[in-house]
Amino acid sequence: MALADVFRAIADAHRRDLIQKMGAAGSELPLHVLMQGMDIGRTAVSKHLAVLKQAGIVSERRRGRETLYRLNAAPLKQVYDWVSFYESFWRAQVLSLQGFLRKEGYAMKTLQLEFHLDAPVEAVWRALTESELLTQWMFFKENTFRPIVGHRFYFKMQGTDGWNGVVEGEVLAVEAPHRLVYTWESLGEKNEIEWKLEETAEGTTRLLLEQRNIQAEQAYQGARMGWEAMVRGLEGVAKALA
């Protein structure tokens, strides 16, 4: 079986849905079950199954008048191996870049700040993750933030000479109400922001902020002053919610 057959077989979103259904079930499934929730008809589903069968990803057997389909995940290892190769490749490239920057005097910096807020964890979490509340304490008065992993968003404020006032990012981790991670991209910097929330015995919140991979000293100092000022506003918003 050619390598291209497997990639071609999984290229279609409907076929990926079928693979996911069979994988989740862990057992044989009849056609009428596989069709549930799909926006295509019986004939189209049968054709997609035939493509997966030809690539060796699906096997079938007859039971009376019914055909049962089962996932054979072994051919998908070719996809895993291919992705793993490029994951290792890019990891090596990032390490090489970081080594170069350190050698040239551009050592990455990490900003770590700790705050103690007089508000419960749930209220602080809402202030950190709800778009409408973010505008009440951040300098940015417009945003498209959503606490959904993979969601790309922007924060926007009035621009200045040499800067359009936009910060872009992508949500990397959401563990409500204790951990939030997203990227922070602006002015040639691509940092990573991580918030950690811990409830104290008094019912208040210990808030930890870490901003990683900062290159420029100016960006580091600006981030420190900016977050310290904004978190004072964050506490006020959270207290009003409590």
Disulfide bonds with the S-S distance in Angstrom:
none
